[in-house]
Amino acid sequence: MRNYVNELQSVVERSTPALLTLSEADSARHPASGRWSPREVLGHLIDSASNNHQRFVRAQFQDDLVFPGYEQDAWVRVQQYQESPWADLVALWRAFNLHLARVMAVVPEPVRARVHKRHNLDEIAWQIVAPGEPTTLDYFMGDYVDHLKHHLRQILGSG
């Protein structure tokens, strides 16, 4: 199985100083009309951590991988990430993801590897899984890390 816990910790620790090099002005700049600014992208990643934290914990007490979704654009808008101080967002993103890495690390392997046919990863995963196709919490946790890395590339570039 993929070691996404170490990968998440490494990406967070490596990206934090790079994120902090962005100025307040640069972090607020929209790359194009209708596109999120770096502040809004990082806010979205905070929301993703919040929602997936609950999902990863709840998965240990239920027989499926069916979880509520959330309105991503609305969450970013109502929390006003665009007006939030950049350093505060980076600190919250870092702390939340390091906590999430700890949560992932303590999920027992049989729980992570249990195969589920009932899920809604076709609705909530970044790389979707077709309805009825078997999947695992392990897959979903790795998908979370891939989603995070995708959005960090939007902010920091491909490096």
N, CA, C and O of each residue as an XYZ file, in Angstrom:
636
protein
N       0.828     -1.189      0.000
C       0.000      0.000      0.000
C       0.871      1.252      0.000
O       1.978      1.265      0.537
N       0.350      2.274     -0.603
C       1.046      3.550     -0.727
C       1.215      4.210      0.645
O       0.310      4.165      1.478
N       2.360      4.812      0.869
C       2.602      5.470      2.157
C       2.189      6.942      2.076
O       3.033      7.837      2.093
N       0.878      7.176      1.987
C       0.356      8.528      1.831
C       0.485      9.346      3.111
O       0.445     10.575      3.048
N       0.637      8.708      4.269
C       0.800      9.466      5.519
C       2.124     10.225      5.471
O       2.157     11.436      5.690
N       3.210      9.517      5.186
C       4.506     10.190      5.074
C       4.513     11.193      3.933
O       5.115     12.263      4.031
N       3.836     10.832      2.849
C       3.754     11.732      1.701
C       3.045     13.030      2.089
O       3.498     14.114      1.720
N       1.947     12.930      2.823
C       1.216     14.123      3.260
C       2.084     14.974      4.181
O       2.177     16.189      4.001
N       2.718     14.345      5.162
C       3.581     15.095      6.078
C       4.698     15.808      5.318
O       4.981     16.980      5.570
N       5.321     15.103      4.397
C       6.415     15.669      3.625
C       5.961     16.835      2.754
O       6.615     17.876      2.710
N       4.848     16.658      2.070
C       4.330     17.719      1.197
C       3.978     18.953      2.023
O       4.274     20.076      1.614
N       3.364     18.759      3.157
C       2.986     19.888      4.011
C       4.230     20.620      4.501
O       4.309     21.845      4.408
N       5.190     19.881      5.017
C       6.395     20.531      5.562
C       7.238     21.193      4.469
O       7.850     22.236      4.699
N       7.266     20.593      3.299
C       8.024     21.168      2.180
C       7.314     22.390      1.592
O       7.966     23.347      1.174
N       5.985     22.359      1.561
C       5.219     23.429      0.927
C       5.018     24.644      1.818
O       4.873     25.758      1.315
N       5.008     24.452      3.123
C       4.723     25.574      4.025
C       5.673     26.752      3.802
O       5.193     27.873      3.628
N       7.003     26.556      3.797
C       7.879     27.711      3.564
C       7.671     28.329      2.173
O       7.759     29.546      2.013
N       7.398     27.494      1.185
C       7.163     28.015     -0.170
C       5.890     28.861     -0.204
O       5.861     29.917     -0.835
N       4.846     28.401      0.470
C       3.606     29.183      0.526
C       3.840     30.524      1.202
O       3.308     31.547      0.773
N       4.636     30.513      2.257
C       4.873     31.745      3.013
C       5.711     32.761      2.250
O       5.809     33.913      2.674
N       6.318     32.365      1.135
C       7.049     33.335      0.315
C       6.104     34.195     -0.512
O       6.511     35.246     -1.006
N       4.851     33.776     -0.675
C       3.882     34.595     -1.402
C       3.522     35.814     -0.561
O       3.280     35.702      0.641
N       3.491     36.943     -1.184
C       3.109     38.174     -0.482
C       1.598     38.208     -0.284
O       0.861     37.431     -0.891
N       1.153     39.114      0.566
C      -0.291     39.297      0.747
C      -0.948     39.615     -0.595
O      -2.011     39.079     -0.909
N      -0.329     40.469     -1.373
C      -0.908     40.857     -2.670
C      -0.950     39.666     -3.628
O      -1.968     39.423     -4.276
N       0.148     38.931     -3.715
C       0.188     37.783     -4.630
C      -0.787     36.688     -4.205
O      -1.382     36.026     -5.056
N      -0.956     36.494     -2.908
C      -1.864     35.453     -2.434
C      -3.324     35.816     -2.686
O      -4.187     34.938     -2.682
N      -3.609     37.093     -2.906
C      -4.976     37.547     -3.138
C      -5.303     37.683     -4.631
O      -6.455     37.918     -4.996
N      -4.306     37.538     -5.474
C      -4.496     37.763     -6.914
C      -5.189     36.572     -7.575
O      -4.776     35.424     -7.413
N      -6.245     36.869     -8.320
C      -6.937     35.833     -9.088
C      -6.193     35.620    -10.407
O      -5.914     36.590    -11.111
N      -5.867     34.373    -10.756
C      -5.113     34.119    -11.986
C      -5.913     34.423    -13.250
O      -5.333     34.691    -14.303
N      -7.235     34.381    -13.150
C      -8.118     34.689    -14.277
C      -9.507     34.932    -13.713
O      -9.802     34.560    -12.577
N     -10.336     35.546    -14.497
C     -11.710     35.791    -14.078
C     -12.405     34.465    -13.765
O     -12.355     33.518    -14.550
N     -13.050     34.423    -12.607
C     -13.758     33.220    -12.212
C     -12.899     32.132    -11.598
O     -13.416     31.075    -11.237
N     -11.597     32.365    -11.469
C     -10.684     31.387    -10.859
C     -10.344     31.832     -9.451
O     -10.271     33.027     -9.164
N     -10.135     30.851     -8.571
C      -9.787     31.161     -7.194
C      -8.384     31.753     -7.091
O      -7.486     31.399     -7.855
N      -8.217     32.653     -6.139
C      -6.892     33.167     -5.783
C      -6.179     32.100     -4.956
O      -6.821     31.150     -4.510
N      -4.861     32.231     -4.738
C      -4.178     31.291     -3.839
C      -4.823     31.215     -2.457
O      -4.876     30.136     -1.867
N      -5.313     32.333     -1.930
C      -5.991     32.306     -0.627
C      -7.235     31.421     -0.683
O      -7.499     30.641      0.232
N      -7.987     31.554     -1.762
C      -9.209     30.769     -1.892
C      -8.903     29.296     -2.141
O      -9.618     28.423     -1.649
N      -7.854     29.015     -2.896
C      -7.445     27.616     -3.108
C      -7.028     27.002     -1.776
O      -7.427     25.881     -1.460
N      -6.232     27.724     -0.997
C      -5.810     27.189      0.297
C      -7.006     27.051      1.244
O      -7.079     26.098      2.019
N      -7.935     27.995      1.179
C      -9.160     27.868      1.957
C      -9.935     26.616      1.563
O     -10.460     25.906      2.421
N     -10.004     26.351      0.265
C     -10.650     25.124     -0.211
C      -9.938     23.895      0.352
O     -10.593     22.920      0.720
N      -8.613     23.930      0.423
C      -7.873     22.794      0.987
C      -8.133     22.655      2.488
O      -8.122     21.539      3.009
N      -8.360     23.744      3.178
C      -8.738     23.681      4.595
C     -10.115     23.034      4.718
O     -10.331     22.181      5.580
N     -11.032     23.435      3.867
C     -12.374     22.830      3.874
C     -12.302     21.344      3.542
O     -13.009     20.534      4.142
N     -11.451     20.989      2.590
C     -11.276     19.591      2.220
C     -10.735     18.791      3.410
O     -11.189     17.679      3.678
N      -9.772     19.365      4.112
C      -9.231     18.688      5.298
C     -10.319     18.505      6.346
O     -10.420     17.443      6.960
N     -11.130     19.531      6.552
C     -12.198     19.474      7.541
C     -13.215     18.390      7.198
O     -13.582     17.589      8.057
N     -13.663     18.362      5.969
C     -14.647     17.369      5.550
C     -14.072     15.966      5.557
O     -14.737     15.025      5.991
N     -12.853     15.815      5.086
C     -12.260     14.478      5.025
C     -11.834     13.971      6.392
O     -11.807     12.762      6.620
N     -11.506     14.863      7.295
C     -11.228     14.450      8.672
C     -12.427     13.688      9.216
O     -12.285     12.589      9.752
N     -13.600     14.273      9.075
C     -14.822     13.609      9.553
C     -15.054     12.293      8.824
O     -15.423     11.294      9.442
N     -14.841     12.290      7.526
C     -15.071     11.076      6.740
C     -14.143      9.950      7.178
O     -14.577      8.807      7.326
N     -12.867     10.268      7.386
C     -11.895      9.237      7.760
C     -12.185      8.673      9.147
O     -11.965      7.487      9.396
N     -12.672      9.507     10.036
C     -13.042      9.027     11.368
C     -14.327      8.206     11.288
O     -14.392      7.103     11.832
N     -15.337      8.729     10.621
C     -16.626      8.027     10.519
C     -16.499      6.680      9.814
O     -17.227      5.741     10.136
N     -15.590      6.580      8.865
C     -15.416      5.325      8.111
C     -15.094      4.153      9.031
O     -15.333      2.999      8.675
N     -14.558      4.440     10.199
C     -14.200      3.382     11.136
C     -15.408      2.826     11.886
O     -15.307      1.798     12.557
N     -16.557      3.510     11.772
C     -17.753      3.109     12.508
C     -18.927      2.750     11.603
O     -20.040      2.540     12.085
N     -18.686      2.678     10.306
C     -19.781      2.358      9.399
C     -19.344      1.308      8.394
O     -18.152      1.066      8.205
N     -20.326      0.689      7.750
C     -20.057     -0.430      6.848
C     -19.913     -0.015      5.393
O     -19.743     -0.867      4.522
N     -19.979      1.279      5.119
C     -19.851      1.746      3.739
C     -18.945      2.970      3.712
O     -18.447      3.417      4.746
N     -18.745      3.496      2.528
C     -17.987      4.737      2.365
C     -18.906      5.775      1.719
O     -18.591      6.332      0.667
N     -20.024      6.020      2.355
C     -20.995      7.007      1.888
C     -20.961      8.185      2.855
O     -21.226      8.039      4.049
N     -20.631      9.355      2.313
C     -20.457     10.544      3.131
C     -21.107     11.747      2.460
O     -21.246     11.776      1.237
N     -21.502     12.732      3.246
C     -22.069     13.938      2.633
C     -21.007     14.709      1.856
O     -19.828     14.714      2.208
N     -21.455     15.347      0.813
C     -20.590     16.263      0.077
C     -20.737     17.665      0.661
O     -21.316     17.849      1.731
N     -20.205     18.648     -0.061
C     -20.370     20.035      0.364
C     -20.211     20.938     -0.850
O     -19.555     20.575     -1.827
N     -20.809     22.102     -0.780
C     -20.773     23.074     -1.875
C     -19.468     23.875     -1.788
O     -19.379     24.864     -1.061
N     -18.467     23.429     -2.539
C     -17.117     23.971     -2.402
C     -17.044     25.483     -2.653
O     -16.434     26.207     -1.866
N     -17.646     25.957     -3.719
C     -17.588     27.392     -4.013
C     -18.278     28.208     -2.926
O     -17.779     29.257     -2.517
N     -19.415     27.726     -2.466
C     -20.147     28.441     -1.415
C     -19.347     28.469     -0.118
O     -19.311     29.494      0.563
N     -18.705     27.356      0.230
C     -17.903     27.325      1.459
C     -16.765     28.350      1.380
O     -16.500     29.069      2.344
N     -16.104     28.408      0.233
C     -15.002     29.368      0.067
C     -15.540     30.793      0.190
O     -14.931     31.639      0.844
N     -16.675     31.049     -0.440
C     -17.252     32.394     -0.428
C     -17.683     32.815      0.977
O     -17.302     33.891      1.439
N     -18.477     31.979      1.667
C     -19.039     32.417      2.953
C     -17.981     32.519      4.054
O     -18.174     33.242      5.031
N     -16.886     31.814      3.904
C     -15.824     31.924      4.914
C     -14.857     33.071      4.616
O     -13.965     33.370      5.411
N     -15.047     33.701      3.472
C     -14.291     34.902      3.094
C     -12.784     34.701      3.162
O     -12.053     35.526      3.710
N     -12.340     33.593      2.597
C     -10.901     33.333      2.564
C     -10.141     34.440      1.836
O      -8.986     34.716      2.163
N     -10.770     35.067      0.868
C     -10.108     36.125      0.108
C      -9.680     37.279      1.018
O      -8.706     37.971      0.723
N     -10.402     37.488      2.117
C     -10.086     38.588      3.034
C      -9.250     38.134      4.231
O      -8.909     38.954      5.084
N      -8.917     36.867      4.311
C      -8.170     36.335      5.454
C      -6.675     36.597      5.295
O      -6.162     36.576      4.176
N      -5.973     36.842      6.393
C      -4.521     37.012      6.308
C      -3.849     35.726      5.805
O      -4.139     34.634      6.293
N      -2.965     35.867      4.842
C      -2.316     34.728      4.201
C      -1.583     33.841      5.205
O      -1.746     32.621      5.182
N      -0.787     34.431      6.075
C      -0.009     33.625      7.035
C      -0.928     32.823      7.959
O      -0.591     31.704      8.347
N      -2.079     33.382      8.310
C      -3.038     32.650      9.152
C      -3.603     31.437      8.413
O      -3.745     30.360      8.991
N      -3.921     31.620      7.139
C      -4.432     30.495      6.347
C      -3.387     29.397      6.218
O      -3.702     28.214      6.343
N      -2.150     29.789      5.970
C      -1.076     28.794      5.832
C      -0.902     28.029      7.137
O      -0.756     26.806      7.124
N      -0.917     28.732      8.254
C      -0.742     28.069      9.556
C      -1.879     27.091      9.835
O      -1.639     25.980     10.309
N      -3.107     27.493      9.546
C      -4.251     26.609      9.769
C      -4.177     25.397      8.847
O      -4.391     24.268      9.289
N      -3.873     25.623      7.564
C      -3.746     24.526      6.595
C      -2.681     23.528      7.053
O      -2.904     22.318      7.014
N      -1.539     24.030      7.482
C      -0.450     23.162      7.926
C      -0.873     22.334      9.137
O      -0.718     21.113      9.139
N      -1.404     22.991     10.162
C      -1.773     22.285     11.397
C      -2.860     21.250     11.133
O      -2.786     20.130     11.640
N      -3.859     21.613     10.349
C      -4.964     20.694     10.094
C      -4.471     19.463      9.337
O      -4.881     18.343      9.641
N      -3.603     19.663      8.364
C      -3.130     18.518      7.587
C      -2.161     17.636      8.355
O      -2.142     16.424      8.143
N      -1.361     18.207      9.234
C      -0.502     17.363     10.079
C      -1.362     16.549     11.050
O      -1.047     15.397     11.347
N      -2.443     17.150     11.539
C      -3.370     16.387     12.378
C      -4.028     15.278     11.561
O      -4.149     14.147     12.030
N      -4.445     15.598     10.356
C      -5.086     14.599      9.501
C      -4.126     13.450      9.191
O      -4.552     12.297      9.116
N      -2.855     13.744      9.013
C      -1.860     12.682      8.800
C      -1.804     11.752     10.015
O      -1.684     10.536      9.865
N      -1.891     12.325     11.211
C      -1.910     11.494     12.426
C      -3.167     10.626     12.473
O      -3.105      9.453     12.839
N      -4.308     11.209     12.100
C      -5.553     10.440     12.071
C      -5.422      9.278     11.097
O      -5.787      8.149     11.427
N      -4.911      9.537      9.911
C      -4.733      8.487      8.903
C      -3.814      7.384      9.423
O      -4.063      6.198      9.206
N      -2.764      7.788     10.104
C      -1.755      6.827     10.562
C      -2.301      5.848     11.595
O      -1.818      4.720     11.692
N      -3.295      6.262     12.361
C      -3.790      5.392     13.429
C      -5.001      4.555     13.023
O      -5.494      3.754     13.817
N      -5.481      4.733     11.801
C      -6.581      3.875     11.342
C      -6.007      2.466     11.163
O      -5.031      2.288     10.434
N      -6.595      1.478     11.813
C      -6.069      0.111     11.695
C      -6.067     -0.376     10.239
O      -6.985     -0.093      9.470
N      -5.029     -1.103      9.893
C      -4.875     -1.589      8.511
C      -6.090     -2.367      8.028
O      -6.491     -2.166      6.882
N      -6.707     -3.245      8.826
C      -7.905     -3.946      8.328
C      -9.052     -2.994      7.969
O      -9.834     -3.281      7.063
N      -9.154     -1.877      8.669
C     -10.187     -0.887      8.357
C      -9.837     -0.174      7.057
O     -10.705      0.025      6.208
N      -8.579      0.212      6.894
C      -8.143      0.895      5.667
C      -8.289      0.003      4.443
O      -8.630      0.477      3.359
N      -8.029     -1.292      4.618
C      -8.001     -2.216      3.477
C      -9.344     -2.894      3.197
O      -9.495     -3.567      2.178
N     -10.314     -2.721      4.091
C     -11.622     -3.365      3.895
C     -12.239     -2.886      2.577
O     -12.280     -1.688      2.295
N     -12.710     -3.835      1.786
C     -13.290     -3.522      0.479
C     -14.767     -3.168      0.650
O     -15.515     -3.871      1.330
N     -15.169     -2.068      0.021
C     -16.549     -1.587      0.076
C     -17.095     -1.482     -1.344
O     -16.482     -0.864     -2.214
N     -18.247     -2.092     -1.563
C     -18.944     -1.900     -2.836
C     -19.907     -0.714     -2.754
O     -20.222     -0.084     -3.764
N     -20.362     -0.426     -1.556
C     -21.273      0.710     -1.361
C     -20.460      1.928     -0.945
O     -19.836      1.955      0.116
N     -20.485      2.930     -1.810
C     -19.738      4.163     -1.575
C     -20.326      5.259     -2.463
O     -21.159      4.997     -3.330
N     -19.880      6.473     -2.229
C     -20.223      7.561     -3.147
C     -18.961      8.307     -3.595
O     -18.957      9.531     -3.728
N     -17.903      7.544     -3.822
C     -16.662      8.153     -4.290
C     -16.775      8.641     -5.727
O     -15.884      9.331     -6.223
N     -17.861      8.287     -6.392
C     -18.128      8.872     -7.710
C     -18.597     10.320     -7.570
O     -18.616     11.064     -8.551
N     -18.971     10.718     -6.364
C     -19.450     12.077     -6.102
C     -18.451     12.918     -5.312
O     -18.380     14.132     -5.504
N     -17.681     12.290     -4.428
C     -16.870     13.091     -3.490
C     -15.365     12.913     -3.641
O     -14.606     13.711     -3.091
N     -14.912     11.905     -4.358
C     -13.463     11.712     -4.519
C     -12.942     12.630     -5.623
O     -13.696     13.066     -6.493
N     -11.653     12.913     -5.572
C     -11.029     13.704     -6.628
C     -10.909     12.842     -7.889
O     -11.358     13.248     -8.961
N     -10.305     11.657     -7.766
C     -10.254     10.675     -8.850
C     -11.365      9.671     -8.552
O     -11.198      8.770     -7.731
N     -12.483      9.836     -9.220
C     -13.695      9.121     -8.855
C     -13.576      7.608     -9.052
O     -12.777      7.116     -9.849
N     -14.396      6.908     -8.298
C     -14.554      5.460     -8.406
C     -15.999      5.238     -8.832
O     -16.918      5.786     -8.223
N     -16.202      4.449     -9.858
C     -17.547      4.211    -10.384
C     -18.446      3.584     -9.325
O     -17.982      2.800     -8.497
N     -19.734      3.927     -9.349
C     -20.667      3.319     -8.397
C     -20.622      1.794     -8.490
O     -20.620      1.223     -9.580
N     -20.587      1.151     -7.324
C     -20.567     -0.305     -7.275
C     -19.206     -0.932     -7.482
O     -19.021     -2.118     -7.208
N     -18.234     -0.139     -7.970
C     -16.875     -0.667     -8.123
C     -16.238     -0.754     -6.738
O     -16.287      0.217     -5.983
N     -15.646     -1.886     -6.390
C     -15.050     -2.020     -5.056
C     -13.944     -0.992     -4.821
O     -13.158     -0.685     -5.718
N     -13.903     -0.474     -3.607
C     -12.865      0.481     -3.235
C     -12.607      0.374     -1.733
O     -13.294     -0.359     -1.022
N     -11.616      1.110     -1.273
C     -11.211      1.040      0.131
C     -11.015      2.443      0.699
O     -10.873      3.416     -0.041
N     -11.011      2.522      2.007
C     -10.650      3.764      2.678
C      -9.212      4.132      2.330
O      -8.884      5.312      2.201
N      -8.368      3.139      2.181
C      -6.982      3.370      1.788
C      -6.910      4.159      0.482
O      -6.142      5.114      0.367
N      -7.711      3.757     -0.493
C      -7.762      4.489     -1.768
C      -8.195      5.936     -1.526
O      -7.581      6.872     -2.039
N      -9.253      6.105     -0.743
C      -9.811      7.431     -0.509
C      -8.807      8.350      0.191
O      -8.729      9.538     -0.121
N      -8.042      7.803      1.135
C      -7.021      8.600      1.825
C      -5.910      9.015      0.855
O      -5.462     10.162      0.877
N      -5.475      8.098      0.020
C      -4.469      8.445     -0.982
C      -4.985      9.482     -1.966
O      -4.241     10.366     -2.390
N      -6.250      9.375     -2.328
C      -6.885     10.336     -3.227
C      -6.892     11.731     -2.609
O      -6.705     12.727     -3.309
N      -7.110     11.798     -1.294
C      -7.066     13.084     -0.595
C      -5.695     13.750     -0.788
O      -5.617     14.943     -1.080
N      -4.634     12.982     -0.626
C      -3.284     13.535     -0.775
C      -3.052     13.988     -2.212
O      -2.459     15.044     -2.431
N      -3.503     13.218     -3.185
C      -3.358     13.613     -4.588
C      -4.106     14.915     -4.873
O      -3.601     15.775     -5.595
N      -5.290     15.061     -4.316
C      -6.086     16.273     -4.481
C      -5.339     17.476     -3.895
O      -5.275     18.537     -4.517
N      -4.784     17.303     -2.710
C      -4.026     18.373     -2.068
C      -2.833     18.785     -2.940
O      -2.588     19.974     -3.143
N      -2.103     17.807     -3.448
C      -0.929     18.112     -4.289
C      -1.345     18.834     -5.573
O      -0.648     19.740     -6.029
N      -2.463     18.441     -6.148
C      -2.977     19.106     -7.355
C      -3.174     20.596     -7.092
O      -2.736     21.434     -7.880
N      -3.827     20.920     -5.995
C      -4.101     22.327     -5.702
C      -2.844     23.087     -5.288
O      -2.732     24.281     -5.564
N      -1.908     22.425     -4.638
C      -0.640     23.104     -4.326
C       0.101     23.463     -5.606
O       0.739     24.513     -5.682
N       0.020     22.593     -6.615
C       0.650     22.918     -7.910
C      -0.008     24.145     -8.533
O       0.668     24.923     -9.207
N      -1.317     24.337     -8.321
C      -1.985     25.526     -8.825
C      -1.410     26.782     -8.180
O      -1.257     27.809     -8.841
N      -1.095     26.700     -6.899
C      -0.574     27.851     -6.177
C       0.915     28.062     -6.444
O       1.351     29.178     -6.726
N       1.684     26.985     -6.352
C       3.148     27.093     -6.359
C       3.795     26.768     -7.704
O       4.989     27.002     -7.889
N       3.031     26.242     -8.624
C       3.606     25.780     -9.883
C       3.951     24.325     -9.793
O       3.654     23.686     -8.784
N       4.564     23.781    -10.807
C       4.797     22.334    -10.895
C       5.948     21.845    -10.033
O       6.131     20.634     -9.910
N       6.722     22.718     -9.437
C       7.900     22.314     -8.667
C       7.614     21.608     -7.384
O       8.542     21.229     -6.668
